C-alpha cells in the first residue's frame, strides 16, 4: 500500500477505490440496468433500498450531533433537508416511496419495513453505527461514494427507461435532484477530508472509511442477488413478489 503523504495522493486513492469497488460494478446492477430483471425483482430492489434511504438522515443527524462547529452543522444539515424535506411529501425519502408505490408496492407495507432482507438491515445499520462511532473525518469520508453517484444515475435512467415498459420518467423522479445534490455534497466532503486528514495514518483511515462504505453498498446487492436472482433463496419473512414474471 502506497503511503499517502499528500492531499492529492489521498484524492487519487479515493477515486481509485471508487473505480474498483463502487456498486455500479455489481452483477445485480448490471442486470437491473440492462433490462434483465422482472418486475418482482425490481420491486425487491426498490423496497430494500428504501430502508437505506430512510436511514440516511438518521446517519447525518448522528454525525451532526458530534460537530461542535455551527458552520459545519449548518452545511451538513442540508443533507437532512434533502432527504426529509421541509414538510410531508417532500424530500428524497418521499420520492423513493413514490417509486416503490409506482412499481406496485403497498405504501404501508414499504413503510413498515417488514419485508426488508436481514442482509440489508445489517449493512445499513452498520453504516449508521460507523458514522456515530468513528472520527469525524472517517464519518465524513464514508459519504464520498457520492463522488461516483452521477455516473450510476445516468446508467440507471437510460437503462431502466429503455428496457422496462412499466417504468416511466416520473417513476424515477428521485434521481433528478440527486444529479445536482450528490456532486455538491461530494465536493464539500472531499475538500473537508483533504484539509483535515493531515498525516499518512489519517489519510489511510479516510480511504478505509470509503472502502467500508463501498462494502456496505455492495453487501446490500449481494443480499438482493442471493434472495431474488441466484440461487433465489428468499428468507422467511422477507418480501416475496406476487408476480414472478
HELIX and SHEET records of a PDB file:
HELIX    1   1 UNK A    7  UNK A   21  1                                  15    
HELIX    2   2 UNK A   23  UNK A   25  5                                   3    
HELIX    3   3 UNK A   27  UNK A   33  1                                   7    
HELIX    4   4 UNK A   39  UNK A   64  1                                  26    
HELIX    5   5 UNK A   70  UNK A   84  1                                  15    
HELIX    6   6 UNK A   92  UNK A  102  1                                  11    
HELIX    7   7 UNK A  107  UNK A  112  1                                   6    
HELIX    8   8 UNK A  118  UNK A  133  1                                  16    
HELIX    9   9 UNK A  136  UNK A  141  1                                   6    
HELIX   10  10 UNK A  142  UNK A  147  5                                   6    
HELIX   11  11 UNK A  149  UNK A  163  1                                  15    
HELIX   12  12 UNK A  174  UNK A  196  1                                  23    
HELIX   13  13 UNK A  200  UNK A  228  1                                  29    
END                                                                             
